[in-house]
Amino acid sequence: MTTSPTSATNLVRAQEIYARRLVHQLDQSADQLPHAVLERLRAARVRAVASRKSYAQQTAQSFQQMGSTLAMSPNEGSSTWSKLISFLPL
């Protein structure tokens, strides 16, 4: 099943609208929560953002380390075609 660019765009828009509505509802109901719960939610949000940042940094570092090389495991490349293709520039 393939999706057209317009249907993908519509899906993204629908998700953004849903997210905005959800955030609005959560913001309105946050005033009714006890302070202790709000503090736990704040701490969880801080941890989640920090975790996301560290994951993004690790991913970026691993891509930088790989550079523009094509990685093949020792078990791959045993055929003649694989050896020939490995010499072609990307």
Steps between C-alpha positions, in 0.01 A plus 500: 500500500645834401394842615496808285677816615166675556363222719824497701473878541137469608597233752771724647254790522241281671762382751607858571139610555439205733820577693403865541154406627648249743754749632225759543288256702796397714592862565146581611480204735849552645363763740293229669796274576679507836839670515680169569363347181599806297854478637527130411376576148752784466786274614392227256488753217852622583630140500325422171645806328849422632470139383383610155793743470757237600350250252517760222863578588594130500333448163677802352836381635457152355415646159807724518717201587364300208565781256437402141620141526293198413510253785494128417528219748774238450237242398375720219697565186608147433365513146690655211221751436512624857874552474461691174221718631699590810753684283240723335474852641172596662 
